[in-house]
Amino acid sequence: MDAGEARRRINVAYVNEAMGHSWSHLLKRWTLQTEASYATGTLSVTNGSTAVVLSGDGTWVPSWTTAPSMRRVAIQGRFEPYDITITGANSGTLADPWIGDTNTAASYVMWRDTYPLPADCGHAKMMALYDPLARDRLKLLNQATFIRQRSSNPGLVTSYAGILMMVNQTTEAPPRPQFQMWPNVGIVRAYHGWYFRRPDYMPTDATYPDWPYEFQDMLPLSAAIEHYSTPRFHSPKYLAQFKPTYADFYTKMVKEMDGNAAIDVEIEAIFTGRTRAGSNANWSPNVLGWSGSHMTNS
């Protein structure tokens, strides 16, 4: 293959290999700070209308509902919350028409519904989120389960159950994944998270990949295997030569640099005070585990 094609394939192999497994050298920590709920003033709502008008001492900020931020509001007269878009300091639009009675002075509670993951977090690479006060790992639910849970318990919940999910991405490039928390926290609080960052493409030939030196040959091998697996350049000879060597590198790297093991053994002990050795779990009964898929691409 020519230099340009080789450069492109190695770049693709670099990102694919990085995102294809949860490698410990790509593990990164971040802190999520939740926002307090807002209930100042009263709302004017009309049956069958999506328009909402705020009166009294309250003031809304339109950026509250600028992606990747979202707000939900629970309004006096109905138990189910509504998604809302803030259009001005005292005006907003509900996602669905108000089905309650017309009310010119309804009490309400508004809270942030959606939070973004860090910009370099690849989609579905959020691995763990910890509550440092409760010393627990939050539970992760897939989207379908999350929707069922939230629908069966609508409204603003003041206690925190630690359910986490991934939702639709924003229009950023590359897209940034988001997640929702339920029940709503409703207060300013910090949570510690760990994720596997997505590396950037190497801009020049002189750029060294963010990859362990002893496993650097994995990238050109992966690129060559991809190249010689295409119909145009298919070569059983080269595939037979490159695949076993690549497999040896991959097996060794998984054994030495598995990020899932780092979370389960090291990080879990730091944030929860619990440890796990081998297949015999030493968890306290109230540990919040995972539900649904494990959110990795391995």
C-alpha positions in Angstrom: 0.0 0.0 0.0 1.2 3.6 -0.6 2.2 6.0 2.2 -1.1 7.8 2.2 -3.2 4.6 2.5 -0.8 3.2 5.2 -1.2 6.5 7.2 -5.0 6.3 7.0 -5.2 2.7 7.9 -2.8 3.1 10.9 -4.9 6.0 12.1 -8.1 4.0 11.8 -6.4 1.0 13.5 -5.2 3.3 16.3 -8.7 4.6 17.2 -10.4 1.2 16.7 -7.9 -0.6 18.9 -8.2 2.1 21.5 -12.0 1.9 21.6 -12.2 -1.9 21.0 -11.2 -2.7 24.6 -11.2 -0.9 27.9 -7.4 -0.3 28.2 -6.1 0.9 31.6 -3.8 3.5 30.0 -6.8 5.3 28.6 -8.7 5.4 31.9 -9.4 8.9 33.1 -11.1 10.5 36.1 -13.7 13.3 36.1 -16.0 14.9 38.5 -19.7 15.6 37.9 -21.4 18.4 39.8 -25.1 18.3 39.8 -27.3 21.4 39.9 -29.9 22.4 42.4 -33.6 22.3 41.5 -35.4 25.6 41.0 -38.9 26.5 42.3 -38.9 30.3 42.7 -42.1 32.1 41.5 -45.2 30.6 40.1 -46.3 29.4 36.6 -49.2 30.3 34.4 -50.3 27.2 32.3 -53.3 26.7 30.1 -55.0 23.4 29.3 -54.1 22.2 25.8 -51.2 24.7 25.4 -47.4 24.3 25.6 -46.8 27.9 26.6 -45.6 28.5 30.2 -45.2 31.9 31.8 -43.2 32.6 35.0 -44.3 35.3 37.4 -43.2 36.4 40.8 -39.5 36.7 41.9 -38.2 33.9 39.7 -35.8 34.2 36.7 -35.0 31.5 34.2 -31.9 31.2 32.1 -32.3 30.1 28.5 -28.9 28.3 28.6 -30.4 25.8 31.1 -32.0 24.0 28.1 -29.2 24.4 25.6 -27.7 21.0 24.6 -26.3 19.1 26.3 -28.4 20.4 29.1 -32.1 19.7 29.6 -34.7 20.5 32.2 -37.8 18.8 33.4 -40.6 20.5 35.4 -43.3 19.2 37.7 -46.2 21.6 37.8 -49.0 21.7 40.4 -52.1 19.9 39.3 -50.4 16.9 37.5 -48.1 14.2 38.8 -46.1 13.6 35.6 -43.1 15.9 34.8 -42.7 17.7 31.4 -39.6 18.4 29.4 -39.3 22.1 29.0 -37.4 24.5 26.7 -36.7 27.9 28.3 -37.2 30.7 25.8 -36.7 33.7 28.0 -36.2 34.9 31.5 -39.9 34.3 32.3 -41.1 32.1 29.5 -40.8 28.5 28.3 -42.4 25.8 26.1 -43.4 22.4 27.3 -42.6 19.4 25.1 -46.2 18.3 25.2 -49.5 20.3 25.7 -50.5 20.8 29.3 -53.3 18.3 30.2 -54.0 19.8 33.6 -56.4 22.5 34.5 -55.7 26.1 33.6 -53.8 27.8 36.4 -52.4 31.3 36.6 -50.4 30.7 39.8 -49.2 27.1 39.9 -46.3 26.1 42.0 -43.6 24.1 40.3 -40.2 22.4 40.6 -37.7 22.4 37.8 -34.5 20.3 37.7 -31.7 19.4 35.3 -32.4 16.2 33.6 -29.4 15.6 31.4 -25.6 15.8 31.9 -22.8 15.4 29.4 -19.9 13.1 29.6 -16.5 14.6 28.9 -15.8 15.6 25.3 -13.1 12.9 24.9 -15.3 10.1 26.3 -16.2 7.7 23.5 -19.8 6.7 23.3 -20.6 3.8 25.7 -17.3 4.1 27.4 -18.6 5.5 30.7 -17.4 2.8 33.1 -18.2 3.9 36.7 -19.7 6.7 38.7 -19.3 6.8 42.5 -21.2 8.6 45.2 -18.4 9.6 47.6 -20.9 10.3 50.5 -22.8 7.0 50.3 -19.6 5.2 49.2 -21.4 3.4 46.5 -21.1 2.8 42.8 -24.1 4.0 41.0 -26.3 1.5 39.1 -26.2 1.6 35.3 -29.4 0.9 33.4 -29.9 0.6 29.7 -32.3 3.0 28.0 -35.4 0.8 27.9 -35.1 -0.2 31.6 -34.5 3.4 32.6 -37.6 4.7 30.8 -39.7 2.0 32.5 -38.3 2.8 35.9 -38.8 6.6 35.5 -42.3 6.2 33.9 -43.5 4.0 36.8 -42.3 6.5 39.4 -43.0 10.0 37.8 -42.4 13.3 39.4 -39.6 14.8 41.3 -38.0 12.3 43.7 -36.0 13.8 46.5 -34.1 10.7 47.5 -31.3 9.5 45.3 -31.3 6.0 44.0 -28.2 6.1 41.8 -29.6 5.0 38.4 -27.5 6.0 35.4 -28.1 5.7 31.7 -26.9 6.8 28.3 -29.1 8.9 26.1 -29.0 10.5 22.7 -25.8 12.4 21.7 -25.6 16.1 20.9 -24.7 17.5 17.5 -21.1 18.1 18.5 -18.4 16.7 16.3 -17.3 14.2 17.4 -20.7 13.6 19.2 -20.7 13.8 22.9 -22.6 11.1 24.8 -24.9 12.2 27.7 -26.7 10.5 30.5 -29.6 11.1 32.8 -29.9 10.5 36.5 -33.0 9.3 38.3 -34.4 9.9 40.8 -33.4 13.5 40.5 -30.7 14.7 42.9 -32.1 18.2 43.2 -29.1 19.6 45.1 -25.6 20.6 44.3 -23.5 17.5 44.7 -20.2 16.0 43.3 -19.8 12.5 41.9 -16.6 10.9 40.9 -16.6 9.2 37.5 -14.1 7.1 35.5 -14.2 6.6 31.8 -12.0 5.5 28.9 -11.0 8.4 26.8 -11.1 8.4 23.0 -7.8 9.3 21.4 -7.5 11.7 18.6 -6.2 10.8 15.1 -2.5 11.4 14.7 -2.2 14.6 12.6 1.3 14.0 11.3 3.7 11.2 10.7 5.9 12.5 13.5 3.1 12.2 16.0 3.5 9.3 18.4 0.3 7.4 19.3 -0.9 7.3 22.9 -0.1 3.7 23.1 2.2 1.6 25.3 5.7 1.3 23.7 6.0 -2.4 24.1 2.7 -2.9 22.2 3.2 -0.3 19.5 3.6 -2.9 16.7 -0.1 -3.8 17.3 -1.2 -0.8 15.3 0.6 -1.4 12.0 -0.3 -5.1 12.3 -3.9 -4.3 12.7 -3.8 -1.9 9.8 -2.1 -4.5 7.6 -4.7 -7.2 8.5 -7.5 -4.8 7.6 -5.8 -4.0 4.3 -5.1 -7.6 3.3 -8.6 -8.6 4.3 -10.2 -6.4 1.7 -11.4 -8.0 -1.6 -9.0 -6.0 -3.7 -5.8 -6.8 -1.7 -6.8 -10.1 -0.1 -3.8 -12.1 0.7 -4.0 -15.4 2.7 -0.2 -15.4 2.8 0.1 -12.1 4.7 -2.9 -12.7 6.8 -1.5 -16.0 8.0 1.7 -14.2 8.8 0.3 -11.1 10.6 -2.7 -12.5 12.5 -0.9 -14.8 15.0 1.6 -12.1 15.8 -1.2 -9.6 16.4 -3.1 -12.1 18.5 -0.1 -12.6 20.7 0.2 -8.8 21.3 -3.5 -8.5 22.0 -3.6 -11.3 24.5 -0.6 -10.0 26.4 -2.0 -6.4 26.4 -5.4 -7.6 27.7 -3.6 -9.5 30.5 -1.4 -6.6 31.5 -3.5 -3.5 30.8 -7.2 -4.4 31.3 -9.0 -1.4 32.5 -12.0 -3.3 33.8 -9.8 -5.1 36.2 -8.3 -1.8 37.3 -11.8 -0.5 38.1 -13.0 -3.7 39.9 -9.9 -4.2 42.0 -8.3 -0.8 42.6 -10.8 2.0 42.0 -13.7 0.1 43.6 -11.7 -0.3 46.8 -10.7 3.4 46.9 -14.2 4.8 46.5 -16.3 2.2 48.3 -14.0 0.5 50.8 -14.8 -2.9 49.3 -12.5 -5.2 47.5 -12.9 -8.2 45.2 -10.5 -11.0 44.8 -10.8 -13.4 41.9 -14.3 -14.8 41.4 -15.2 -14.6 45.1 -16.9 -11.2 45.5 -16.4 -9.5 48.9 -19.2 -6.9 48.5 -21.4 -5.5 51.2 -25.1 -6.4 50.6 -26.1 -2.8 49.6 -23.6 -2.4 46.7 -25.2 -1.0 43.6 -24.1 -3.1 40.7 -24.6 -3.0 36.9 -27.8 -3.7 35.1 -28.1 -4.5 31.4 -25.0 -4.4 29.1 -21.6 -3.6 30.6 -21.2 -0.7 28.2 -17.9 -1.7 26.6 -17.1 -2.7 23.0 -14.8 -5.6 24.0 
